[in-house]
Amino acid sequence: MSLALQTDLYQLTMGAALWKAGLDHEVTFELFTRRLHPRRGMWIAAGLEQALDYLRGLRFTREQLDYLRGLPVFAGTDPGFFAALEALRFEGEVWAVAEGTPVFPYEPLLRLRAPALVAQLVETRLLAMLNFQTLIASKAARVAEACGEKAFLEFGSRRAHGPEAGQLAARAAYLAGAAGTSNVEAGMRFGVPVAGTFAHAWVMQFADEDESFRRYVDAFPEHTTLLVDTYDTVDAVRRIVEQELPCRAVRLDSGDLGALAKQVRAVLDAGGRQEVRIVASSDLDEDRIAELEAEGAPIDVFGVGTALATSKDVPALGGVYKLVAVHPCEGETWHPVKLAKQKGSWPGAKQVYRHRDGEGYAGDRIALAHEPAPSEGQPLLEPVLRGGELLRPHPALAELRERSLAARALLPAGVRKLSEPTPYPVTRSPALIALAEAARAEARARVGATPEEANQ
């Protein structure tokens, strides 16, 4: 299925205007965020694999082109434009940070250079894919921080904002630390481990709760987690012990999870069932998990659904895709810059260098991509697509997950805090600052505005 029309209309109208003007120069865009939410000390980059697959498969079908020709706005458009769309393929270049990398405001997650028509066309879907998965991965990183050494599972598909969102939320959550997901499609498509128990409806189909347990154990003797809160949680666990029902875990899905977990653990241990683990769910998020951990609740695995799959406390990322350089067919590269207050931009293609001290990451520096690399510092953006072809296969998701966990462990502890996180140091190179000042002065001169007027 072609995804070429998953864009905003103005991308296509701008493309038609570019074509009519005979402009075929190349441009560079960068995708980044401008700020962190007060409850986020970082963002976790995610969604690159899907973004690159989209670019590689970009093409218009005849049916899509017929639809566009029928839109009133294109009634007077030269047929040559639609012929150009039919031949359009992404043959540009992309640099990006690896998925799972912690990133901060104004640090590009992705840098793209391509002809202006195609570079503009892909903005909408690139933002949709990277914004959403980065948002969910960032939420999952917080859940992982609250869980510490304990595992958590992503259970949010039924509350996600659509089936595709559920699958991509499962992927992003696993990337950032979840042990698995209940979403089977995500297991098949992305290799995310799948896990699950059974529903209360299973228990309620039997006249006797014990029979429902026995029937399930008969079907899955090596893979049973028993949901024990349909009627009386503690009493159900007592019967499991008394009847010596084999199970790997019991799941609590309602009530005072901290108090119930302690009672259930006591019953299991008294009955010699120390091997049985306790799984807890029921509207959990990182804050509630942190509270349960502070209470000493003997919960081994947390199931997190709605709050994770929707990033309930921060429901939008706000990533942007901005023009940072124009490369005319002849002459020097032009570095446009916005003067709009609170929406200003930094010109020029950029690279980010991450510096370490003896114990971990000490700070980042945003520099121009053509600047000589500093003697110390790891460049975060790497070439991933050139001429429309991948430069290397997509890394395995499990590998990216391990890298993400390791990278976050190197950040200052304050940056990872769940509340009032400490700002991470990010500076800009003198060359980038000088280019920005020159570009802003040129932009002000072009419109005849003073610095004060331009910032109003």
N, C-alpha and C positions, 0 to 999 in steps of 0.2 A: 504494500500500500504506500503510495506516494504521500509524503508529508509536506510537500512544497507549499500547500495553501494554509498550513498552520503558521500563519503570520498575520500581521495587522495590515489592513488595506493600505495605509499610508506608505508602507514599505514598497508596495507595488506601484503606487502612483509616483513616488519619488524615482523608482526605477524607470518608469515610462518617461518621466521628465529628463532623467539623465540620458536615456537613449536618444530622445528627440534632440537634445542639445549636442549630441555627438561626443559626450564625455565618457571616456573609457579608462581614466586614470585609476591607479590603485590607492587604497587607503588602509590605515591601520586603526582598528578598534580595540579597546580593552574592556573587559568585564570585571567589575569590582564592586565593593560596597563602600558607602561613604561613612558609615558609623556602626557602632555596636549598640545593641540594646543594653540598658542598665543591668539586666540579668544575664548578660553574656560577656564573658571575658575574651572570647575568641569565636571565630567561625571555623567550621571544618569543611574544607573543600570537598565537594562530591558531585557526581553526575557527568564527569568528563567522558566516560566510555560511551554513554548514550548520545552525548553531544557530537562526538567524533563520528559515530556510526550514522547519525543524521546527516552530517556534512558530506560524508562519502556517498550516501545514497540520494543526495539531492537531485531531483529532476521533476519536470512537469509532465503530466499525462495529457493526451489529447482531450480527454473529458474535462480536465481542469482548465485547460486553455479555452475550450469552448465556453465554459462557465464565465471565465474572465471577460471574454469578448462580449458576452451578453450583459455585463454590468453597465449601467448608464454612464458611469464616470469614464469608461473606456470606449464610449461610442465613437469618438473621433480619433482614436489612437491609430497610428500607422500600423498596418499588419506586420511590418518588419519587427516591431517590438515583440509580438507574440512568437515570431520565428526565433528571435533571440532567446526568449524564455524556453522554447522547446529544445534549443541546443545547449541551454545553460547547465553547467556542471561546476561543482566546487573544486577548483584547482589551485587554491591558495595555500597559505602557510599558517600553522597554528602553533603557538607556544603555550604551555600551561603548567600549573603546579600539579603535582601528583595528588590523586584523590586521597583523602584522609589527612592532608596537611593542615595544620592550624594556620589560619590567615587572619589578617587584621585590616582595618579600614584603609582604603586607597591602594591596597596591594592587589595587583591584577591576578585573578584566578586563571584568566585566559587572555591571550593576545592574538589577534587575527589580522592577517594582511591578505587582501584579495581585491579584485576589481570592485569599484564602488557599488555597482548594482547588486552583486551577489553578497557583498559584505553587509549591506544594509538589509537585504531580504532575510537573512538568517537571524537577525537580532531577537525576534520574538520568541522563537522556539529555544534558542540557546539560553536566554534568560529564564524561560519557564523550567528547563531541565536543571540548570545549575542552581537557580534560586531555590527550587523546591528541595532537591536532595541535600544541598548544603544546609538548608534550614533544619531538616530532620536529622542529619548527621550531627549537627551542633547540639540539638536537644538530646540525642542519644549519648553524646559525650558527657553531658551533665548527669544523665542517669548512671552511666558507668562510674563517674566520680563518686556518686552517692553510694553505689553498691560496693565500692572497694574491690576486694578479692572475690566477692560473690557474683554469681551469674544473673543475667536478666534476659528475658525473652520478649520479642516484639509481638504483641497480640492485637494490633489496631486495625486490621484490614476492614472490618465491618463498619468502622467509624471514620475511615479515611475519606477524603474528598474525591471518591470515585475509584473504580477497580484498578486503573493504571497507577493512581496515586498510592494505593495500598501496596502494590508490588514494589514500586520504587521506594516507598517508605521502609519496607522490609529490607531492601538492599542497603539503603543509607544507614539504617540502624545497625545492621550487622557490620558494615564498614567501620562504624565508630565505636563498636564494642559489644553489641548484643551477641548473645551466644547462639541465637537462632530466631526463628519466626514461626508463626502458625500458618503463614501464607504458602500454600503448596506450589503455586505458580512461581513464586520467587525462588523456591527451592530448585525447581527445574531450570528456570531461565538463568539464574545467577549463581547457583551453587550454595545458597544460604541453607544451613542445617534447619530442618523442620522439626517441630515438636508440638504436642498437644495432649489433651486428656479426653474427656467427654463432657457433654452438656448436662445440665440439670434435667433436660427433657429425657435423657436416657434413663435416669433413675426413676422418673415419674411414670415411665411406661410399664413399670413393674409394681405389683401390689406390695412387694417387700423390698426394702432398700438392700438388704443383704443379698437377695437373689440378683439384683442388678450388678452388684459388685462381682459376684461369682461368675455371672455370664460374661462379663467383660474380661475377667482374668482368664477364663477358659479360651477366649478368642485371642488374647494377647498376653500370654503368661510371662514373657520376658520384657514387656514394654508397657506396663500398666502404672499409671498415676490415677489414684482414686479421688474423685471430687467428693468431699465429705460434708459439705455445708447445706445440702438440700433441706434437711430437717434439723437434727441436733448434731452439731459438729463433733463435740467431744465424745458423745455416746457412739457415734459412727466409728470413731477411731478405736474405742474400747472393743467393739465387736470385731473389727479387723484384727486386732491383737488376739482376742480370744479364739477366733476361728482360724488363726494362722494363715490368713489370706496373703498370698505372695503379691507384693507390689514394690515398685521402686520409690514411689513418693505418694504423699497425700497433698491435695490442693485445697487451700482456703480461699473463698471468693466473696466473703461478706463478713460483717460484724467487726468487732474490735480485733484486728489482725494481730496486734502485739500480744494481747492477753490470751487469745485463742492459741497462738503459736506456742506460747509457754505451756499451756495446759496440754496441748497435743503432744509436745515434745516429752513432757513428763510421762504421759500414758505410754508412748512408744518406748521410751527408755526403760520404764518399769517392766514392760513386757518383753524386754530383750530384743527390741526391734530398732536398735541404734542405726541400722543401715538405711532405714526409711527416711527420705528427705522430706522437707516441708516446702511446698511451693505456695506462694501467695500472690493474689491478684486483687482486683476490685478498685478501680479508679486510682491507681498508683501513679505517682510522678516522682521526680527526684527529691522534692521536698518531703513528701510523705515517707519515702524510703529512708531518707536521712533521719527522720524522727524515729522510725522503727529501729534503725541501727543504734541510735542513741539510747533507746529503751532496752537494748539487749535482746530484742526479739529473735528467737532461734529459727529464723527463716533462711533457707538455703538458696532459693531461687525466686526471683521476682518476675511477675508477668506484667508488662506495661503496655497498655492499649491506646485509648483515645488520646491521652496527653502526649504520647510520643508520635503517633502517626499523623497528628494534626499540629504538632508543636503548639499546644493549646495556649500557653502563656505568651508566646511570641508568634503569631500566626502568619507573618510575612517577613521576608528577608530584606527586600529593598535593594537588591543588587541592580546595577545599571551597566549599560553597554555604551561606551562613549568614544567618539572620534578623537584620536590623539595625533594623527598625522595624515597629511595628504601628499601623495607622491605623483606629481604631474609627469607627463610623458617626457617633458624637457624641463630643465631647471632644477632648483633646489627644493628639497622637501619643505612643505609649509606645515607649521605646527599651530593648528587652531586651538583656541581656549575660550571657555565660557566665562563671562563676568558676573553671571547671576548670583546674587547673594545666597549663600547656603547651598548653592548648586554649582559652585565653581569647579573647574577641572584642572588637571595637571597635564600639560602637553608632552608629546614625545613618547615613543615606544620605550617601555621600562622593563627593568629586571629588579628582582628583590634578592638581597643577600641576607642570610640568617647567620648571626654570629654566636659563637659559644664561648663560655668561660670554663673554668675547671669543672663545674658541676652540671651545667646544662646550657640552655639558650639564654643569651644575655640581651638580645635585641636584634631588630631588623633595620636594614637601610634600603630605601627605594632609590634606585639610580637609573640613569638613561641606559638603554640596552647597549648602545655603542661605546659606553665608557669602558676603559680598562677595568677588568675585575679587580677588586681589592685583594691584597695578599692573604687575607683571612676572610672567611665567610662562604657559606654554601649558597650557590644560586638556586632559587626555587623554581623558576620557569625553565622548562626544557622543551626542545622542539619535539612535537608529537605527530604533526601532519604536514606534508609538503607535496605540492603537486597533486593534491587530492588523495594521496596515499599515506597510510600509516607508516611511521618510521620504525615501529616495533609493535609486536602483538600487545593487546591489552594485558596488563598484569592480572594475575588471579586475584579475585576479591579477597580471599583469605590472606594473601600476601600483603595487600594494601591495608587490611585490618591490623595486622601485626605492626606494620610500619607506623600506622596512625597512633596506636597505643604507645609505641616506643617514643614517638615524637612528642606526644602530650606529656609523657613522664619527664621530659627534659625542660618543659616550661616552668617558670617560677610557680611555686605553690599558690601564691596569691592570685595569679591569672586564672587558675582552675577553680577558684572558690565559687560556691553556688550563689552566694549573695555578696554584693558589693565587691566584685572582683577587682584586683589591682590592675591598672593599665599596663599593658606590655609596651616597652620602649620601641618606637618606630621613628626613624629619622629619614631625611632626604639628603641626597648628595648636593654639594654646592653647584655642580653643573646643572642638575635638575631645577634647583631653585632659580639659577640665573636664566635658564631657558623660560621658565614660567613667568618671571618678571618681564623679560623681553616680549614674550607673546602677549601678556596682558597690556603692556604699554602700546604695542602695535594695535591691539583690538580697541583700546580706548581712543587712539588717534583716528582709527577708521570711522568711529561713530562720533568723534568730537566730544568725548566725555572726559571729565576730570576723574581722578581716582575715587573721589568722594561720591560723585554722581553715579559712577559705574557700580558702586556697591549698594546703592539705595534700592 
